[in-house]
Amino acid sequence: MFIEQIFGTALGFILMFGYIGYRRVAGYAFFVDVALGALTMWMFLGTYSGMIVGLLSSLVITVFLQLYRRFYGYERLELVRKKGRMLPALYWTRYEPEWRVRRRPSA
């Protein structure tokens, strides 16, 4: 019974991340983890089993975001100054996952 509630809540939030974009949500994983941890704990406030469901569903979301960052990369909103423009503008900057970044062998 708890398993369905835990994964149902986590799946609901993960599917909603798709509207924003998984890479963009993964770029701010810390803030999303803290906010969703507090939100799920508040949603199931009242019983001991509800708090366990809230805590474990936020844990599932945290694991999903960390795995997504590692395998697919993430995006962050940054101020970028382009040539020919007076003021910097906000752009989404993509960061590739660590395993895809080719490193030169050290000599």
N, C-alpha and C positions, 0 to 999 in steps of 0.2 A: 504494500500500500504506500509506504513512504517512497519507494523507488519511482513509482509513477508520478507522484507529486514533485519529487526532486527534478527528474528529467523533464517533466512537462513544463515546469516553471523555467528551467534553464533553456529549453528549446524555444519557448515563447520569446524570451529575451534575445536569444541568438538569431531567431528569424527576424525580429524587429531591427537588429543591427544591419540587416541587408538593405533596409531602406536608406540608411545613412551611407553605407559602404563599409565592408568589413575591414579594409585597409585603414580607413580613417578612424574607425573605432579602435582598432589595434594600436594606432599611433598614440592614443591617450589611454592606454590600458590601465595605468595606475588609478587615474581619476574615475574611470568607468568601474573598476573593481570596488573602490571605496563607496561610490554612489550606489551601485547595485547591491553591495553587501548590506548597506544601511537600509535600502529600500525593501529588499526581500525579508530582512529581519523585522522591519516595521509591518510589512504585509501580513506576516504570519504571527504577529505578536498576540499573546493571550494564553497559549498553551506551550508546554515544554516540547511536545512533538512538533508544533508549528515552528518553533525557533530552530529546531534541528533541521527541518525541511528548508527553512530560509538560509541557514548557514551552509548546508551542503549544496543547495542549488547555486549559491554564489561561488562556492568552490568549483563547481563544474564549469561555470562561466569563466572563471579565472584560468582554469586549465585550457579551455578552448582558446581564449585570447592569446595566451602565451604560446601555444602550439601554432596558432595562425601567424603570429609574428615571426616565429622561427622558420616556418616553411614557406610563407608567401610574402613576407615583408610588411611594411606599414607606410602610412603617409602622415605627414604633419603639416600644419598650417604655419607658414613662415613669411616674414617680411623679406621681399626680394627686390633689389634695386636693378632695374633693367636699363640698358644703354638707351639714351635718348629720352628718358623720363626724369622728371624733376623729383618726384616723390616715390618712395618704395611702395609696392603693392603687396597684398596678401595672395600667396599662391600655395597650392598643395604640393609639397616636395615629397617625392617617392624615395623610400629607402629599401634597397633590396635585402633579402635575408642574408645572414652571415655566410651560410654555406654556399651561396651563389657568387659571392664576391671573390674574385680571383686575387690571391695574394702572391706577390713575388717572393720567390725563395730567398731567404736571407743568406748573404755571402759569408 
